[in-house]
Amino acid sequence: MIKRILTKTLFLLGVTSLIAQGNHSYWQQHVDYTMSIDMDVTNYKYNGKQVLEYTNNSPDVLHKVFYHLHFNAFQPDSEMDARLQTIPDPDRRMAVNLGTRENPQYESRISKLTPSEIGFIDVKSLTQNGHQVSYRVEGTILEVTLASPIQPGDKATFDMVFEGQVPVQIRRSGRDSRDGIALSMSQWYPKMAEYDFEGWHIDPYIAREFHGVWGNFDVKITIDKNYILGGTGYLQNGNEIGYGYQDKGVKVKKHKGKTLTWHFIAPQVHDFTWAADPDYIHDTLETESGVTLHFLYQKDEKYRDAWTRVQPKTAELLDFFNKNIGPYPWKQYSVIQGGDGGMEYAMCTLIAGGENFDSLFGTTNHELAHAWFQHLLATNESKHAWMDEGFTSFISDLAENIILEKNEPNPFKGSYSSYLRLVKSGLEQPATTHSDRYKYNSAYSTMAYSKGSVFLSQLGYIIGLDKLMETLQKYYQDFKFKHPTPNDFIRTAEKVSGLQLGWYLNEFMQTTHTIDYTIQSVSAEGTGTKIVLERKGEMPMPIDLYILYNDQTQESIYIPQRLQFGEKENPYPHIPRTVKPSWAWAYPTYEIYIEKPYSSINAIAIDPSELMADVNRENNIYSTQD
């Protein structure tokens, strides 16, 4: 009964727009790309030129630089291919099961690619400030030994000529996707690797996430004139291109020749992605915030209803994220049918399918939220995938609950259930594990998406949900257009809440310690009642204890976790609360004495909101009626 009464208190009241403040000193590298490519749609090869101006804002002298050549992963015997053949549960989109469900035998799709189907980026020449440099390729990484060191504060200009081939669509990028999209062009160019306070981030592309340097992109793509493009950046020559990109009322002349050159400029991004198909429908929607939404999808009638219905909902999602995280800074965002599943990119997303509205809405919701948690707050996904996937899952679940009017008291319950299943499976690894190093794909996914989401909602339990939402806004304000780390986020939460929270980051994300509290005993003692709580799990937590009396009155008892050095506000102000002395981790039990007799108690519960990820909730409730 106490659980039913308390969960009716909708905790979403704390979800409001709040004010954030400034930021501290910080350095990061900067790049400016000027690129042009000629795409041959008959053989999926392209010739490219790239001029990259690199600014060394670090305090270090650089003797080398590194580039990512992601398309090289889509070749037999690549590291991505090898990983697919050795991991127990490979991505089903990238491997075929030749065995049975009980005895699976997976075959990598990459292993069967022919020379005309593989992907590659082949660097033909490279100079630094006009001087030849030496370089070598190791899989998906290009190592460049500089002609002269780049001093702190100096710039260097790299001129590159390269050739590429678009692979058959295996994962994210590629040609001829299952939806019939001709070109899904993500991670298609030689991409400068990130260098920061930890050094160079030169992880090979094995299947996971990306990391990039902030900068500006000026890109020209020459392609068959019948192809329609969408993606990162603002189209500069819409009146020449047409296809719905021209100014209203402007007539586009009939194009002579076989190709068109699309010219895009993208300011202050760390990625550039595009997709192209001759059969795209292109819809636009102007939002109240001044952002233009673009939707590009196949003409096939089976897609029309869902892709039309999702458009106004996307505008609602944009407004929700603007209010609850911070304002989207660019002037457009594109939702594009392409790739596989859904994947976030700068100023756009590629999404597969779209016949079903609920599925299309859910994917659009999640990927649009990534515009904040990755393309504005650009964490290193390879090291801290939970900070983009988990935070995105949290805010998109919240948005869906409100925009689709689901009215779930706890919209994050799916993430909790998934996390608890992972704990029981015994396959959990710490979130500090590199994204490519998880023994099981399923363990990685649950950690990044579900446990990462629980990290936030459970933080709301610790500091209060209003303080959590305020933390997200301050985090955005302080670290947008930067590369924040886990410590940056937790320090932001400390500033907002006034509590010490390093213990929480360590225990929940840097170990596999679990939470398990129990009501060990309740007994009469004199004219009052003694309650004994026990910590069975390794991880300490503050405790919200609620007592329901036979006369239906309620009382809450709050026990701070000693390491937090403070207390949160009463989450249910209408219920009287008593704050007890803190509970230190070293003590496995904690005793509480209340003045009311045992006979007056109906039930006692630890955290009836279920925002604390207790692995055994069966022992969280004590009823005198049993």
LINBELTA-V672418 format. One record per run of one state. SS is the DSSP state (hx for helix, st for strand, lp for the rest). FROM is the first residue (numbers start at 1). TO is the last residue. If there is no record, write none. Layout:
ss=SS from=FROM to=TO
ss=SS from=FROM to=TO
This chain:
ss=lp from=1 to=1
ss=hx from=2 to=7
ss=lp from=8 to=10
ss=hx from=11 to=14
ss=lp from=15 to=29
ss=st from=30 to=40
ss=lp from=41 to=44
ss=st from=45 to=55
ss=lp from=56 to=61
ss=st from=62 to=68
ss=lp from=69 to=69
ss=hx from=70 to=73
ss=lp from=74 to=78
ss=hx from=79 to=86
ss=lp from=87 to=94
ss=st from=95 to=97
ss=lp from=98 to=105
ss=st from=106 to=108
ss=lp from=109 to=109
ss=hx from=110 to=112
ss=lp from=113 to=119
ss=st from=120 to=128
ss=lp from=129 to=130
ss=st from=131 to=132
ss=lp from=133 to=133
ss=st from=134 to=138
ss=lp from=139 to=140
ss=st from=141 to=150
ss=lp from=151 to=154
ss=st from=155 to=165
ss=lp from=166 to=167
ss=st from=168 to=168
ss=lp from=169 to=173
ss=st from=174 to=175
ss=lp from=176 to=182
ss=st from=183 to=185
ss=lp from=186 to=190
ss=st from=191 to=192
ss=lp from=193 to=193
ss=st from=194 to=196
ss=lp from=197 to=198
ss=st from=199 to=201
ss=lp from=202 to=214
ss=st from=215 to=224
ss=lp from=225 to=227
ss=st from=228 to=231
ss=lp from=232 to=233
ss=st from=234 to=235
ss=lp from=236 to=237
ss=hx from=238 to=241
ss=lp from=242 to=258
ss=st from=259 to=269
ss=lp from=270 to=273
ss=st from=274 to=277
ss=lp from=278 to=279
ss=st from=280 to=286
ss=lp from=287 to=291
ss=st from=292 to=298
ss=lp from=299 to=300
ss=hx from=301 to=324
ss=lp from=325 to=331
ss=st from=332 to=337
ss=lp from=338 to=341
ss=st from=342 to=345
ss=lp from=346 to=347
ss=st from=348 to=351
ss=lp from=352 to=356
ss=hx from=357 to=369
ss=lp from=370 to=376
ss=st from=377 to=377
ss=lp from=378 to=384
ss=hx from=385 to=403
ss=lp from=404 to=412
ss=hx from=413 to=425
ss=lp from=426 to=434
ss=hx from=435 to=437
ss=lp from=438 to=440
ss=hx from=441 to=463
ss=lp from=464 to=464
ss=hx from=465 to=479
ss=lp from=480 to=481
ss=st from=482 to=482
ss=lp from=483 to=485
ss=hx from=486 to=497
ss=lp from=498 to=501
ss=hx from=502 to=509
ss=lp from=510 to=514
ss=st from=515 to=515
ss=lp from=516 to=516
ss=st from=517 to=525
ss=lp from=526 to=527
ss=st from=528 to=535
ss=lp from=536 to=542
ss=st from=543 to=549
ss=lp from=550 to=553
ss=st from=554 to=561
ss=hx from=562 to=564
ss=lp from=565 to=576
ss=st from=577 to=583
ss=lp from=584 to=588
ss=st from=589 to=594
ss=lp from=595 to=597
ss=hx from=598 to=600
ss=st from=601 to=606
ss=lp from=607 to=613
ss=st from=614 to=614
ss=lp from=615 to=616
ss=hx from=617 to=620
ss=st from=621 to=623
ss=lp from=624 to=626
